[in-house]
């Protein structure tokens, strides 16, 4: 999946980790946020690092769908 940075923090993360990520897990709720999902545990193809991203409305990232 392609991920696009929205904020400076998101753009900086993608400079370090790359913009290709693999969705490893999808959860409706996570313990660190009251915001309902879908949340995705994403792994960077370039580095292997992982992070949680809200798949519909993340503050720092936009998960690109096919055709975007």
C-alpha positions as CSV (number, residue, x, y, z in Angstrom):
1,X,0.0,0.0,0.0
2,X,1.2,3.5,-0.7
3,X,1.1,6.0,2.2
4,X,1.2,9.7,1.8
5,X,2.4,12.1,4.4
6,X,-0.1,14.9,5.4
7,X,1.8,16.7,8.2
8,X,5.5,17.5,8.5
9,X,5.8,14.6,11.0
10,X,4.2,12.2,8.5
11,X,6.3,13.4,5.6
12,X,9.4,13.1,7.6
13,X,8.5,9.6,8.6
14,X,8.1,8.6,5.0
15,X,11.4,10.1,4.1
16,X,13.0,7.7,6.6
17,X,10.7,4.7,6.1
18,X,9.6,4.9,2.5
19,X,6.1,5.2,1.2
20,X,5.4,1.5,0.5
21,X,3.8,-0.3,3.5
22,X,2.3,-3.7,4.1
23,X,-0.9,-4.0,6.1
24,X,-0.2,-6.7,8.7
25,X,-3.2,-6.4,10.9
26,X,-6.5,-4.6,11.0
27,X,-8.3,-3.7,14.3
28,X,-11.5,-2.0,15.1
29,X,-10.2,-0.7,18.4
30,X,-6.7,0.0,19.8
31,X,-5.7,0.6,23.4
32,X,-3.8,3.9,22.8
33,X,-6.7,5.8,21.2
34,X,-10.5,6.4,21.8
35,X,-11.0,6.9,18.0
36,X,-12.8,3.9,16.5
37,X,-11.1,2.1,13.7
38,X,-10.3,0.8,11.3
39,X,-6.7,0.9,12.5
40,X,-3.9,-0.9,10.6
41,X,-0.6,-2.2,11.9
42,X,1.6,-1.3,9.0
43,X,5.1,-2.5,8.2
44,X,7.5,-0.4,6.0
45,X,8.7,-2.4,3.0
46,X,12.0,-0.5,3.0
47,X,13.0,-0.8,6.7
48,X,10.7,-3.3,8.3
49,X,9.6,-0.8,11.0
50,X,6.0,-1.0,12.1
51,X,3.5,1.6,13.2
52,X,-0.3,2.0,13.7
53,X,-2.1,4.1,11.2
54,X,-5.8,5.0,11.2
55,X,-6.9,3.7,7.8
56,X,-9.6,6.3,7.1
57,X,-8.6,9.5,8.9
58,X,-5.1,9.5,10.4
59,X,-3.7,12.8,11.5
60,X,-0.3,12.3,9.9
61,X,-0.9,9.9,7.0
62,X,-3.3,9.1,4.2
63,X,-3.4,5.5,3.0
64,X,-3.8,5.6,-0.7
65,X,-6.4,3.4,-2.4
66,X,-6.1,1.9,-5.8
67,X,-6.3,4.6,-8.5
68,X,-5.1,7.4,-6.2
